[in-house]
């Protein structure tokens, strides 16, 4: 089971996400897809928006925490909310192997 937690601040803005667990193997399509979505979001924050999120990677775990830049809220939201939409689509296809939870203000995507 892969678990992804998306943390939102009091305004409903994503400020952190974490993943843990492995579906089957690093080459399994679900594992590859989840990893690609999470890593692409990090690349967008770092390379496109030139932000410096706190990223921690260990075997089977990934965490990304971001101090929100108010002047880039729309761009940050576009990247992170699109990541969540992709994760939700995968969760619909693999409900037995992927769980996406939102923590915080209770805003649902």
N, C-alpha and C positions, 0 to 999 in steps of 0.2 A: 504494500500500500504506500502510495506517495501522498503526503499531506502538505498542503500549502496554506499558510496563514497570511492573510493580508490585514495589516493594522492600519486603522484610520484615526486621524486626530479628531478633535471636537467639532471641526467643520466638515467632517466626512472626507477629508483629503487623505490619500494614501501616503503614509510616512515610513512604512517598513513592510517588508515581506520576508517570509521564511519558508523554506521547504525542507522536508526530511523524509527519509525512507527511499526505498528503491522498489520499482515495480518488479522487475525480473532480472534484468542485466543492463549494463550501460548501453547496449546496442538495441534493446527493445524499443519499438517505435514510440511507446508512450513515454518512456524515460527520455528518449532523444527529444521528443516534442516539448515536454515540460522544461527540460534543460534549455532548449533553444529559446523558448518564450522568456524565461527568466533572464538568461544571459543577454538576449537582445535588448530587454528593457534596461539592463545595467549599461550596456554599450551605448544606448540612446542617451541615458543620463550623463555618462562620462564623456563620450566622444562628440555627440551632437550638441548637447546643452552645456558641456564643459563644467559639469558639477562634480563634486567629489563625495559620492555616497560612501558610507562605511560598509564595506563588503567583507564578509567572512565566509570562507569555503573550507569544509572538511569533507571527508568521505561520507557521502550520503546526506550532507547538509549544506544549505546555502542560506545566507542571511544578507539582506541589503537594507540599510537604514539611511534615511535621507533627511537632512535639515532642509525644509521647504524654503525656496527662494520666491518671495511674493511676486516679483516681477516676471517670473517664469511659470507661474501656476498653470496657465493654460497648456503650455508645452509639456510640463511635468505630468499633468492630468492626461493629456493625449497619449503619452507613452505608457503610463502605468495603468490607466483604465483599459487601454487596448490589450495589455498583457492579461488583465483579469478576464476580459471577454474571451480571449483565446483559451485561458485555463478553464473557464466555465464550459466552453464548447467541448474541450477534451473530457471534462468531468461527465458531461452528458453521454459521451461515447464510451467511457470506461468507468462507470459508477462504482464498480467493485474494486478498482485499482487506484482511483484518484479522488481525494476529498479536498475541496477548496473551502476554507472558512474565513469569514471576515470578523475581525475583532475591533471593538472600539465603539463608535457612535451608533452602530446599528444600521447604517446606511447600506442598502442592498443594491447591487448592480445587476 
